[in-house]
Amino acid sequence: MIKAFGQAPPPPTFFEKLKSGLSKSTGTLGQNISGIFTKKKLDAETLAELEEALIRADMGAAQAAKISAAVGAGRYEREISEGEIRSILSAELTKLLSPVEKPLDIDENKKPFVILVAGVNGTGKTTTIGKIAKRLTGQGLKLVLAAGDTFRAAAIEQLQIWGERTGAEVVARAAGADAAGLAFDAIERARATEADVVLIDTAGRLQNKAGLMAELEKIARVIKKLDPTAPHAALLVLDATTGQNAISQVEAFRAAVPLTGLVMTKLDGTAKGGILVALAAKFGLPIHFIGVGEAAEDLQPFVAADFARALTGAS
């Protein structure tokens, strides 16, 4: 078939975007792999170098040791190529990440299904809520968005824009309003309009961690007055560029609300993509979505095998 003159190339697939987005992580890891496995036998020295390379890729010391040991199993003193090592690494990472590859399921028996979304400022939390809203409304679900980050007028405005884009109703108050009361009103509004899902944005003030966590606890407590089983999902949005700091963020937020899943944003343009591996191993929390760009379609469900291939540069 002859390509029409001036015809635009097809848009890149999400995997192509993921591979491109993880290029810094892949490049760092790949350079180390290239340096280690150039016509060399797999011995204690090369495995120690591989372990160090995995630690530098933000996978964490414990996981780096476990993965390098798995790579060495049955292959000791054997000459191994760079391509082989990438494939083996990809398979090991897929095995490790597969248990946390879980979609965000909306239980239709819980109406409205209440999703509480938390995260520190700068992670792309409010934008992520908008992108999830677009996905859910695209599935034919009726949504109410609660602008619970009442400390940032910009966050309220941002959510209202996403409401217009997705056709979701937005419950908002003036900046500084009580976030727990707003969440309560949003659920009542969802019940009155027979909405399927309520997505609640929350404040992310790192400088006042104690106040932030107390507010989150209050929101969860107030929500339970309307529905003892809510929130039905509590998602934490993490910024991949923060690397190992993501671990302390999960620990801090998990102490305030029982987290049910993670969303990892900004995987494009970071050399710290390996942090996803460390998080999966340490917490075992479902990873529902990963983000590699600004567009709504740049947030997609997490697929372990695709992520492992993109991270290791395996063919």
CORGITA-V902566 format. One record per backbone hydrogen bond with DSSP energy under -1.0 kcal/mol. NH is the residue of the N-H (numbers start at 1). CO is the residue of the C=O. If there is no record, write none. Layout:
BEGIN
<<NH:CO> <NH:CO>>
END
This chain:
BEGIN
<<7:4> <17:13> <18:14> <19:15> <20:16> <21:17> <22:18> <23:20> <26:22> <27:23> <28:24> <29:25> <30:26> <31:27> <32:28> <33:29> <34:30> <35:31> <36:32> <37:33> <42:78> <43:41> <47:43> <48:44> <49:45> <50:46> <51:47> <52:48> <53:49> <54:50> <55:51> <56:52> <57:53> <58:55> <59:54> <64:60> <65:61> <66:62> <67:63> <68:64> <69:65> <70:66> <71:67> <72:68> <73:69> <75:72> <77:42> <78:75> <80:40> <85:81> <86:82> <87:83> <88:84> <89:85> <90:86> <91:87> <92:88> <93:89> <94:90> <95:91> <96:92> <97:93> <98:94> <100:97> <101:98> <102:100> <110:107> <113:196> <115:198> <116:233> <117:200> <118:235> <121:204> <123:120> <128:124> <129:125> <130:126> <131:127> <132:128> <133:129> <134:130> <135:131> <136:132> <137:133> <138:134> <140:137> <141:136> <144:197> <145:169> <146:199> <147:171> <148:146> <150:148> <152:149> <156:152> <157:153> <158:154> <159:155> <160:156> <161:157> <162:158> <163:159> <164:160> <165:161> <166:162> <167:163> <168:163> <169:143> <171:145> <176:150> <177:174> <182:178> <183:179> <184:180> <185:181> <186:182> <187:183> <188:184> <189:185> <190:186> <191:187> <192:188> <193:189> <195:190> <196:142> <197:142> <198:113> <199:144> <200:115> <201:146> <208:205> <212:208> <213:209> <214:210> <215:211> <216:212> <217:213> <218:214> <219:215> <220:216> <221:217> <222:218> <223:219> <224:220> <225:222> <226:223> <227:223> <230:227> <232:114> <233:114> <235:116> <236:261> <237:118> <238:263> <240:265> <242:239> <243:240> <245:242> <246:243> <247:244> <249:245> <250:246> <251:247> <252:248> <253:249> <254:250> <255:251> <257:253> <259:257> <260:234> <261:234> <262:286> <263:236> <264:289> <265:238> <267:291> <269:21> <275:272> <276:273> <277:274> <278:274> <279:275> <280:276> <281:277> <282:278> <283:279> <284:280> <287:100> <288:262> <290:300> <291:264> <292:298> <298:295> <299:296> <300:290> <302:288> <307:303> <308:304> <309:305> <310:306> <311:307> <312:308> <313:309> <314:309>>
END
